[in-house]
Structure formats: C-alpha cells, structure tokens
C-alpha cells in the first residue's frame, strides 16, 4: 500500500521539514482567509491577511531558491548543468519580485 504524503515527512531532512511546516502555516492562513470571506469580514482585514499570506509565500520561495543555489555552488558551479540550474534560480528570483504594473 502506498504511503500518504504526510507519512513521508518523517523521512525528510530537517531543512525540507522546515519548508513543509512553513507551507502548512501558509495553508492555514489561506483557510482562515476563506473563512473571513464566508463570514463577510471587513475588506481591509481580508486584504491585510492576503498580504501577510503573500509575504509568507514569497519568503518560502526565497528559502527554497536560496537552498538550491547553495547546493549548486557546493556541487561545483563550473559544470554546465549547475550553471544552467543557477540561471534558472536567478530567473525564478526575478519572477518572484512583485510587479509594479497596476
């Protein structure tokens, strides 16, 4: 019988567990925001929580990218594969930057 996703967490290295825990907190924030909308909470309160969730997701992205960049650097940056991976990570960082077009 296949393991559920949650059963795999115990087997993960600590840094991956930390990311999963961070994402679970964000998931909880998003469920809370859904509840706020259902309960017709004031718009400003909902937007404040959405902003907090967005910031938390951006920080999770930064942590993931940072860990992968360190991994590429440790594994000898001079290989074409690692240079390509670093370029992808830099692109991901650029895409993560908030858009100023409103």
N, CA, C and O atoms as CSV, one atom per row, in Angstrom:
chain,resi,resn,atom,element,x,y,z
A,1,UNK,N,N,0.842,-1.192,0.000
A,1,UNK,CA,C,0.000,0.000,0.000
A,1,UNK,C,C,0.883,1.251,0.000
A,1,UNK,O,O,1.848,1.328,0.761
A,2,UNK,N,N,0.564,2.206,-0.831
A,2,UNK,CA,C,1.361,3.429,-0.953
A,2,UNK,C,C,1.208,4.299,0.286
A,2,UNK,O,O,0.138,4.376,0.890
A,3,UNK,N,N,2.309,4.952,0.645
A,3,UNK,CA,C,2.284,5.874,1.780
A,3,UNK,C,C,1.561,7.156,1.385
A,3,UNK,O,O,1.642,7.600,0.239
A,4,UNK,N,N,0.856,7.741,2.341
A,4,UNK,CA,C,0.274,9.053,2.128
A,4,UNK,C,C,1.395,10.077,2.169
A,4,UNK,O,O,2.449,9.843,2.761
A,5,UNK,N,N,1.159,11.190,1.545
A,5,UNK,CA,C,2.163,12.248,1.502
A,5,UNK,C,C,2.624,12.630,2.906
A,5,UNK,O,O,3.816,12.836,3.133
A,6,UNK,N,N,1.700,12.723,3.836
A,6,UNK,CA,C,2.053,13.130,5.193
A,6,UNK,C,C,2.939,12.111,5.899
A,6,UNK,O,O,3.667,12.465,6.827
A,7,UNK,N,N,2.887,10.852,5.474
A,7,UNK,CA,C,3.722,9.822,6.085
A,7,UNK,C,C,5.175,9.927,5.634
A,7,UNK,O,O,6.059,9.382,6.294
A,8,UNK,N,N,5.440,10.609,4.533
A,8,UNK,CA,C,6.796,10.772,4.019
A,8,UNK,C,C,7.563,11.860,4.756
A,8,UNK,O,O,8.790,11.907,4.677
A,9,UNK,N,N,6.871,12.723,5.463
A,9,UNK,CA,C,7.507,13.876,6.088
A,9,UNK,C,C,8.539,13.458,7.125
A,9,UNK,O,O,9.587,14.093,7.237
A,10,UNK,N,N,8.268,12.425,7.870
A,10,UNK,CA,C,9.219,11.974,8.887
A,10,UNK,C,C,10.548,11.545,8.279
A,10,UNK,O,O,11.578,11.599,8.950
A,11,UNK,N,N,10.539,11.123,7.026
A,11,UNK,CA,C,11.750,10.648,6.358
A,11,UNK,C,C,12.576,11.781,5.744
A,11,UNK,O,O,13.680,11.542,5.254
A,12,UNK,N,N,12.059,12.999,5.766
A,12,UNK,CA,C,12.738,14.117,5.109
A,12,UNK,C,C,13.848,14.703,5.972
A,12,UNK,O,O,13.800,14.610,7.199
A,13,UNK,N,N,14.848,15.306,5.331
A,13,UNK,CA,C,15.863,16.058,6.084
A,13,UNK,C,C,15.204,17.265,6.769
A,13,UNK,O,O,14.147,17.731,6.343
A,14,UNK,N,N,15.837,17.752,7.818
A,14,UNK,CA,C,15.264,18.837,8.625
A,14,UNK,C,C,14.932,20.085,7.805
A,14,UNK,O,O,13.902,20.716,8.040
A,15,UNK,N,N,15.789,20.450,6.849
A,15,UNK,CA,C,15.526,21.670,6.077
A,15,UNK,C,C,14.262,21.530,5.227
A,15,UNK,O,O,13.539,22.507,5.031
A,16,UNK,N,N,13.990,20.327,4.722
A,16,UNK,CA,C,12.753,20.118,3.951
A,16,UNK,C,C,11.545,20.085,4.877
A,16,UNK,O,O,10.476,20.578,4.517
A,17,UNK,N,N,11.702,19.514,6.052
A,17,UNK,CA,C,10.609,19.536,7.033
A,17,UNK,C,C,10.238,20.973,7.368
A,17,UNK,O,O,9.059,21.303,7.495
A,18,UNK,N,N,11.249,21.830,7.510
A,18,UNK,CA,C,11.003,23.236,7.833
A,18,UNK,C,C,10.196,23.917,6.734
A,18,UNK,O,O,9.289,24.698,7.022
A,19,UNK,N,N,10.519,23.626,5.482
A,19,UNK,CA,C,9.764,24.208,4.361
A,19,UNK,C,C,8.327,23.689,4.368
A,19,UNK,O,O,7.386,24.462,4.184
A,20,UNK,N,N,8.157,22.392,4.578
A,20,UNK,CA,C,6.802,21.816,4.634
A,20,UNK,C,C,6.001,22.466,5.750
A,20,UNK,O,O,4.833,22.804,5.558
A,21,UNK,N,N,6.613,22.644,6.909
A,21,UNK,CA,C,5.915,23.298,8.022
A,21,UNK,C,C,5.540,24.732,7.680
A,21,UNK,O,O,4.452,25.193,8.023
A,22,UNK,N,N,6.440,25.436,7.004
A,22,UNK,CA,C,6.156,26.814,6.578
A,22,UNK,C,C,4.956,26.821,5.623
A,22,UNK,O,O,4.062,27.658,5.748
A,23,UNK,N,N,4.945,25.881,4.667
A,23,UNK,CA,C,3.831,25.811,3.715
A,23,UNK,C,C,2.519,25.433,4.396
A,23,UNK,O,O,1.451,25.892,3.991
A,24,UNK,N,N,2.597,24.612,5.410
A,24,UNK,CA,C,1.380,24.259,6.157
A,24,UNK,C,C,0.812,25.473,6.894
A,24,UNK,O,O,-0.404,25.649,6.972
A,25,UNK,N,N,1.712,26.312,7.438
A,25,UNK,CA,C,1.234,27.535,8.094
A,25,UNK,C,C,0.552,28.446,7.081
A,25,UNK,O,O,-0.484,29.043,7.372
A,26,UNK,N,N,1.139,28.549,5.890
A,26,UNK,CA,C,0.537,29.363,4.831
A,26,UNK,C,C,-0.822,28.786,4.439
A,26,UNK,O,O,-1.787,29.524,4.240
A,27,UNK,N,N,-0.885,27.478,4.332
A,27,UNK,CA,C,-2.154,26.811,4.011
A,27,UNK,C,C,-3.213,27.166,5.058
A,27,UNK,O,O,-4.366,27.430,4.720
A,28,UNK,N,N,-2.813,27.170,6.318
A,28,UNK,CA,C,-3.732,27.561,7.395
A,28,UNK,C,C,-4.172,29.007,7.257
A,28,UNK,O,O,-5.338,29.332,7.485
A,29,UNK,N,N,-3.233,29.883,6.882
A,29,UNK,CA,C,-3.584,31.288,6.653
A,29,UNK,C,C,-4.631,31.406,5.552
A,29,UNK,O,O,-5.595,32.160,5.682
A,30,UNK,N,N,-4.437,30.657,4.468
A,30,UNK,CA,C,-5.374,30.734,3.346
A,30,UNK,C,C,-6.754,30.208,3.722
A,30,UNK,O,O,-7.771,30.755,3.295
A,31,UNK,N,N,-6.787,29.143,4.526
A,31,UNK,CA,C,-8.095,28.650,5.001
A,31,UNK,C,C,-8.767,29.701,5.874
A,31,UNK,O,O,-9.981,29.891,5.804
A,32,UNK,N,N,-7.975,30.382,6.696
A,32,UNK,CA,C,-8.519,31.448,7.538
A,32,UNK,C,C,-9.080,32.591,6.707
A,32,UNK,O,O,-10.115,33.159,7.055
A,33,UNK,N,N,-8.419,32.929,5.628
A,33,UNK,CA,C,-8.890,33.998,4.741
A,33,UNK,C,C,-10.209,33.582,4.079
A,33,UNK,O,O,-11.129,34.390,3.949
A,34,UNK,N,N,-10.290,32.314,3.664
A,34,UNK,CA,C,-11.551,31.825,3.090
A,34,UNK,C,C,-12.681,31.963,4.106
A,34,UNK,O,O,-13.788,32.379,3.766
A,35,UNK,N,N,-12.388,31.610,5.349
A,35,UNK,CA,C,-13.388,31.718,6.411
A,35,UNK,C,C,-13.796,33.177,6.618
A,35,UNK,O,O,-14.973,33.473,6.824
A,36,UNK,N,N,-12.825,34.081,6.562
A,36,UNK,CA,C,-13.122,35.508,6.713
A,36,UNK,C,C,-14.080,35.986,5.618
A,36,UNK,O,O,-14.997,36.765,5.877
A,37,UNK,N,N,-13.853,35.509,4.399
A,37,UNK,CA,C,-14.718,35.908,3.284
A,37,UNK,C,C,-16.127,35.355,3.489
A,37,UNK,O,O,-17.114,36.063,3.285
A,38,UNK,N,N,-16.214,34.105,3.887
A,38,UNK,CA,C,-17.527,33.495,4.156
A,38,UNK,C,C,-18.268,34.258,5.251
A,38,UNK,O,O,-19.478,34.468,5.174
A,39,UNK,N,N,-17.511,34.668,6.272
A,39,UNK,CA,C,-18.110,35.391,7.407
A,39,UNK,C,C,-18.267,36.886,7.132
A,39,UNK,O,O,-18.662,37.645,8.018
A,40,UNK,N,N,-17.961,37.301,5.916
A,40,UNK,CA,C,-18.099,38.699,5.487
A,40,UNK,C,C,-17.346,39.667,6.390
A,40,UNK,O,O,-17.884,40.694,6.805
A,41,UNK,N,N,-16.110,39.333,6.685
A,41,UNK,CA,C,-15.258,40.229,7.468
A,41,UNK,C,C,-14.943,41.464,6.629
A,41,UNK,O,O,-15.030,41.419,5.402
A,42,UNK,N,N,-14.579,42.558,7.281
A,42,UNK,CA,C,-14.273,43.786,6.531
A,42,UNK,C,C,-13.161,43.579,5.500
A,42,UNK,O,O,-12.209,42.833,5.727
A,43,UNK,N,N,-13.309,44.249,4.383
A,43,UNK,CA,C,-12.379,44.131,3.256
A,43,UNK,C,C,-10.935,44.384,3.693
A,43,UNK,O,O,-10.029,43.655,3.288
A,44,UNK,N,N,-10.720,45.397,4.504
A,44,UNK,CA,C,-9.360,45.743,4.922
A,44,UNK,C,C,-8.728,44.593,5.702
A,44,UNK,O,O,-7.540,44.316,5.535
A,45,UNK,N,N,-9.501,43.923,6.546
A,45,UNK,CA,C,-8.970,42.787,7.307
A,45,UNK,C,C,-8.587,41.634,6.370
A,45,UNK,O,O,-7.542,41.007,6.542
A,46,UNK,N,N,-9.434,41.367,5.390
A,46,UNK,CA,C,-9.156,40.298,4.432
A,46,UNK,C,C,-7.895,40.631,3.633
A,46,UNK,O,O,-7.025,39.779,3.452
A,47,UNK,N,N,-7.801,41.864,3.161
A,47,UNK,CA,C,-6.635,42.278,2.379
A,47,UNK,C,C,-5.361,42.239,3.208
A,47,UNK,O,O,-4.299,41.892,2.693
A,48,UNK,N,N,-5.454,42.585,4.465
A,48,UNK,CA,C,-4.287,42.513,5.353
A,48,UNK,C,C,-3.801,41.077,5.474
A,48,UNK,O,O,-2.597,40.820,5.431
A,49,UNK,N,N,-4.723,40.148,5.625
A,49,UNK,CA,C,-4.347,38.733,5.733
A,49,UNK,C,C,-3.826,38.189,4.405
A,49,UNK,O,O,-2.901,37.376,4.389
A,50,UNK,N,N,-4.410,38.629,3.299
A,50,UNK,CA,C,-3.903,38.223,1.981
A,50,UNK,C,C,-2.472,38.718,1.779
A,50,UNK,O,O,-1.626,37.997,1.251
A,51,UNK,N,N,-2.216,39.927,2.195
A,51,UNK,CA,C,-0.862,40.477,2.087
A,51,UNK,C,C,0.117,39.671,2.929
A,51,UNK,O,O,1.230,39.384,2.488
A,52,UNK,N,N,-0.289,39.307,4.131
A,52,UNK,CA,C,0.570,38.503,5.005
A,52,UNK,C,C,0.845,37.134,4.385
A,52,UNK,O,O,1.971,36.640,4.441
A,53,UNK,N,N,-0.174,36.526,3.801
A,53,UNK,CA,C,-0.005,35.216,3.155
A,53,UNK,C,C,0.915,35.336,1.942
A,53,UNK,O,O,1.764,34.475,1.715
A,54,UNK,N,N,0.743,36.401,1.168
A,54,UNK,CA,C,1.614,36.620,0.006
A,54,UNK,C,C,3.064,36.778,0.452
A,54,UNK,O,O,3.967,36.208,-0.160
A,55,UNK,N,N,3.287,37.543,1.505
A,55,UNK,CA,C,4.650,37.727,2.016
A,55,UNK,C,C,5.235,36.407,2.512
A,55,UNK,O,O,6.415,36.127,2.303
A,56,UNK,N,N,4.415,35.607,3.163
A,56,UNK,CA,C,4.874,34.306,3.657
A,56,UNK,C,C,5.238,33.391,2.494
A,56,UNK,O,O,6.228,32.662,2.566
A,57,UNK,N,N,4.444,33.422,1.418
A,57,UNK,CA,C,4.757,32.607,0.246
A,57,UNK,C,C,6.031,33.093,-0.427
A,57,UNK,O,O,6.849,32.282,-0.862
A,58,UNK,N,N,6.209,34.406,-0.518
A,58,UNK,CA,C,7.436,34.929,-1.115
A,58,UNK,C,C,8.657,34.500,-0.299
A,58,UNK,O,O,9.694,34.149,-0.863
A,59,UNK,N,N,8.530,34.531,1.023
A,59,UNK,CA,C,9.646,34.117,1.868
A,59,UNK,C,C,9.931,32.624,1.691
A,59,UNK,O,O,11.092,32.214,1.695
A,60,UNK,N,N,8.894,31.820,1.537
A,60,UNK,CA,C,9.091,30.385,1.275
A,60,UNK,C,C,9.830,30.194,-0.050
A,60,UNK,O,O,10.730,29.360,-0.147
A,61,UNK,N,N,9.451,30.962,-1.061
A,61,UNK,CA,C,10.140,30.891,-2.358
A,61,UNK,C,C,11.606,31.252,-2.213
A,61,UNK,O,O,12.475,30.569,-2.755
A,62,UNK,N,N,11.879,32.308,-1.492
A,62,UNK,CA,C,13.263,32.747,-1.297
A,62,UNK,C,C,14.069,31.656,-0.600
A,62,UNK,O,O,15.202,31.379,-0.995
A,63,UNK,N,N,13.501,31.034,0.432
A,63,UNK,CA,C,14.208,29.967,1.155
A,63,UNK,C,C,14.517,28.782,0.240
A,63,UNK,O,O,15.618,28.232,0.280
A,64,UNK,N,N,13.556,28.399,-0.570
A,64,UNK,CA,C,13.754,27.271,-1.486
A,64,UNK,C,C,14.835,27.609,-2.508
A,64,UNK,O,O,15.724,26.797,-2.763
A,65,UNK,N,N,14.762,28.791,-3.085
A,65,UNK,CA,C,15.753,29.205,-4.074
A,65,UNK,C,C,17.139,29.295,-3.434
A,65,UNK,O,O,18.129,28.846,-4.012
A,66,UNK,N,N,17.197,29.874,-2.246
A,66,UNK,CA,C,18.478,30.025,-1.555
A,66,UNK,C,C,19.125,28.674,-1.288
A,66,UNK,O,O,20.320,28.499,-1.529
A,67,UNK,N,N,18.351,27.725,-0.795
A,67,UNK,CA,C,18.884,26.391,-0.516
A,67,UNK,C,C,19.405,25.733,-1.796
A,67,UNK,O,O,20.462,25.102,-1.787
A,68,UNK,N,N,18.665,25.883,-2.890
A,68,UNK,CA,C,19.085,25.285,-4.155
A,68,UNK,C,C,20.321,25.972,-4.724
A,68,UNK,O,O,21.175,25.316,-5.321
A,69,UNK,N,N,20.423,27.279,-4.545
A,69,UNK,CA,C,21.621,27.981,-5.019
A,69,UNK,C,C,22.844,27.512,-4.245
A,69,UNK,O,O,23.896,27.261,-4.834
A,70,UNK,N,N,22.712,27.396,-2.941
A,70,UNK,CA,C,23.832,26.913,-2.131
A,70,UNK,C,C,24.236,25.503,-2.565
A,70,UNK,O,O,25.421,25.177,-2.628
A,71,UNK,N,N,23.231,24.673,-2.865
A,71,UNK,CA,C,23.512,23.307,-3.304
A,71,UNK,C,C,24.303,23.312,-4.617
A,71,UNK,O,O,25.281,22.579,-4.758
A,72,UNK,N,N,23.881,24.130,-5.560
A,72,UNK,CA,C,24.587,24.214,-6.847
A,72,UNK,C,C,26.017,24.699,-6.652
A,72,UNK,O,O,26.938,24.186,-7.287
A,73,UNK,N,N,26.206,25.666,-5.792
A,73,UNK,CA,C,27.542,26.207,-5.549
A,73,UNK,C,C,28.425,25.155,-4.893
A,73,UNK,O,O,29.586,24.995,-5.269
A,74,UNK,N,N,27.884,24.442,-3.919
A,74,UNK,CA,C,28.662,23.395,-3.245
A,74,UNK,C,C,29.035,22.261,-4.187
A,74,UNK,O,O,30.090,21.646,-4.030
A,75,UNK,N,N,28.177,21.978,-5.166
A,75,UNK,CA,C,28.405,20.851,-6.069
A,75,UNK,C,C,29.235,21.227,-7.285
A,75,UNK,O,O,29.144,20.565,-8.319
A,76,UNK,N,N,30.030,22.260,-7.184
A,76,UNK,CA,C,30.940,22.678,-8.256
A,76,UNK,C,C,30.186,23.458,-9.332
A,76,UNK,O,O,29.595,22.880,-10.245
A,77,UNK,N,N,30.220,24.729,-9.207
A,77,UNK,CA,C,29.499,25.638,-10.093
A,77,UNK,C,C,29.972,25.578,-11.535
A,77,UNK,O,O,29.257,26.030,-12.429
A,78,UNK,N,N,31.137,25.044,-11.784
A,78,UNK,CA,C,31.709,25.092,-13.131
A,78,UNK,C,C,31.078,24.137,-14.131
A,78,UNK,O,O,31.382,24.214,-15.321
A,79,UNK,N,N,30.220,23.252,-13.691
A,79,UNK,CA,C,29.610,22.337,-14.654
A,79,UNK,C,C,28.460,23.036,-15.376
A,79,UNK,O,O,27.790,23.895,-14.802
A,80,UNK,N,N,28.238,22.668,-16.620
A,80,UNK,CA,C,27.163,23.286,-17.411
A,80,UNK,C,C,25.804,23.090,-16.744
A,80,UNK,O,O,24.967,23.992,-16.743
A,81,UNK,N,N,25.595,21.899,-16.175
A,81,UNK,CA,C,24.310,21.611,-15.532
A,81,UNK,C,C,24.068,22.550,-14.357
A,81,UNK,O,O,22.969,23.087,-14.212
A,82,UNK,N,N,25.076,22.755,-13.518
A,82,UNK,CA,C,24.908,23.628,-12.356
A,82,UNK,C,C,24.781,25.091,-12.758
A,82,UNK,O,O,24.024,25.839,-12.138
A,83,UNK,N,N,25.507,25.507,-13.784
A,83,UNK,CA,C,25.381,26.880,-14.259
A,83,UNK,C,C,23.971,27.111,-14.798
A,83,UNK,O,O,23.363,28.151,-14.547
A,84,UNK,N,N,23.462,26.137,-15.534
A,84,UNK,CA,C,22.089,26.228,-16.058
A,84,UNK,C,C,21.090,26.290,-14.907
A,84,UNK,O,O,20.137,27.067,-14.959
A,85,UNK,N,N,21.297,25.485,-13.874
A,85,UNK,CA,C,20.410,25.485,-12.710
A,85,UNK,C,C,20.463,26.825,-11.988
A,85,UNK,O,O,19.427,27.345,-11.575
A,86,UNK,N,N,21.653,27.386,-11.830
A,86,UNK,CA,C,21.778,28.705,-11.199
A,86,UNK,C,C,21.062,29.777,-12.016
A,86,UNK,O,O,20.422,30.663,-11.449
A,87,UNK,N,N,21.162,29.704,-13.327
A,87,UNK,CA,C,20.465,30.665,-14.184
A,87,UNK,C,C,18.951,30.546,-14.008
A,87,UNK,O,O,18.251,31.558,-13.981
A,88,UNK,N,N,18.449,29.336,-13.891
A,88,UNK,CA,C,17.013,29.129,-13.659
A,88,UNK,C,C,16.601,29.705,-12.310
A,88,UNK,O,O,15.540,30.317,-12.191
A,89,UNK,N,N,17.439,29.511,-11.295
A,89,UNK,CA,C,17.127,30.035,-9.967
A,89,UNK,C,C,17.117,31.560,-9.956
A,89,UNK,O,O,16.267,32.176,-9.313
A,90,UNK,N,N,18.053,32.159,-10.660
A,90,UNK,CA,C,18.078,33.620,-10.759
A,90,UNK,C,C,16.816,34.110,-11.467
A,90,UNK,O,O,16.218,35.100,-11.045
A,91,UNK,N,N,16.409,33.435,-12.525
A,91,UNK,CA,C,15.164,33.796,-13.219
A,91,UNK,C,C,13.964,33.676,-12.299
A,91,UNK,O,O,13.068,34.520,-12.322
A,92,UNK,N,N,13.948,32.626,-11.488
A,92,UNK,CA,C,12.850,32.444,-10.534
A,92,UNK,C,C,12.821,33.587,-9.531
A,92,UNK,O,O,11.746,34.060,-9.162
A,93,UNK,N,N,13.993,34.036,-9.086
A,93,UNK,CA,C,14.057,35.178,-8.166
A,93,UNK,C,C,13.511,36.439,-8.831
A,93,UNK,O,O,12.773,37.204,-8.210
A,94,UNK,N,N,13.871,36.648,-10.074
A,94,UNK,CA,C,13.379,37.826,-10.793
A,94,UNK,C,C,11.860,37.753,-10.929
A,94,UNK,O,O,11.177,38.759,-10.738
A,95,UNK,N,N,11.325,36.582,-11.255
A,95,UNK,CA,C,9.874,36.422,-11.379
A,95,UNK,C,C,9.159,36.581,-10.055
A,95,UNK,O,O,7.978,36.930,-10.022
A,96,UNK,N,N,9.858,36.330,-8.969
A,96,UNK,CA,C,9.277,36.455,-7.631
A,96,UNK,C,C,9.058,37.913,-7.242
A,96,UNK,O,O,8.178,38.224,-6.439
A,97,UNK,N,N,9.863,38.802,-7.817
A,97,UNK,CA,C,9.751,40.224,-7.485
A,97,UNK,C,C,8.348,40.716,-7.805
A,97,UNK,O,O,7.799,40.407,-8.863
A,98,UNK,N,N,7.767,41.486,-6.882
A,98,UNK,CA,C,6.406,41.974,-7.122
A,98,UNK,C,C,6.338,42.883,-8.351
A,98,UNK,O,O,7.245,43.672,-8.615
A,99,UNK,N,N,5.267,42.753,-9.073
A,99,UNK,CA,C,5.042,43.572,-10.254
A,99,UNK,C,C,4.635,44.984,-9.824
A,99,UNK,O,O,3.879,45.154,-8.868
A,100,UNK,N,N,5.129,45.966,-10.516
A,100,UNK,CA,C,4.757,47.345,-10.208
A,100,UNK,C,C,3.687,47.864,-11.164
A,100,UNK,O,O,3.289,49.026,-11.081
A,101,UNK,N,N,3.222,47.006,-12.068
A,101,UNK,CA,C,2.184,47.395,-13.028
A,101,UNK,C,C,0.805,47.213,-12.408
A,101,UNK,O,O,0.351,46.085,-12.216
A,102,UNK,N,N,0.157,48.291,-12.103
A,102,UNK,CA,C,-1.211,48.226,-11.549
A,102,UNK,C,C,-2.197,48.828,-12.493
A,102,UNK,O,O,-3.392,48.863,-12.199
